[in-house]
């Protein structure tokens, strides 16, 4: 798919010259003769670059830039100002309101093409960096599996596997085995288990804890024995069994 560029200038002959030369470079080019005409388009979000004159009709190129910067679908689209206004204040203003580069008229077409390539290259690098950062953030939010021999807990999908087979656990049973596998080789009192699994604001009887652990042991098959009872103290998960 070719890179799309929208040229916005009230000189149609100049638009045609830019379109001809940019298309020779392999770009797909459209043009609008005013900012209003450009803003009326329903495909603005599909362009990879706006090349904008400043002194155009009622809405200036600066006005156009401000508007597209306030719309989600175009807020990051690069803008290259092409203007006869060459004083430093105009150039600084153009860059400050969101322009990515500024070229003054009359210009050499070779310079314009070079600036277009540079702006698009920077935009592509920024997009790749943003995508990479987003991927890293997503990966950082993923929790690693908890594994004991052939018993595995997928903390992201909330599934417990035994010999690669999904064990059908209730929410409480899942929370119990997750707690035990992340707190191995120590005996915990019923009060500590309630705090970690049910929470402090839930009233849970000893009978409820015992019943859930009994059911969990049965579902864990050969690893049920690893959940040990210490009479008068509580429960724990021992790796040595």
SULLINGI-V928218 format. One record per helix or strand of 2 or more residues. SS is the DSSP state (2 for helix, 1 for strand). FROM is the first residue (numbers start at 1). TO is the last residue. If there is no record, write none. Layout:
((SS FROM TO) (SS FROM TO))
//
This chain:
((1 4 8) (2 12 24) (1 28 32) (2 35 39) (2 44 46) (1 49 52) (2 61 69) (2 72 74) (1 78 83) (2 88 96) (1 101 104) (2 109 141) (1 146 148) (1 151 154) (1 159 162) (1 165 167) (2 171 182) (1 188 189) (2 190 197) (2 206 219) (2 221 226) (1 227 230) (1 234 237))
//
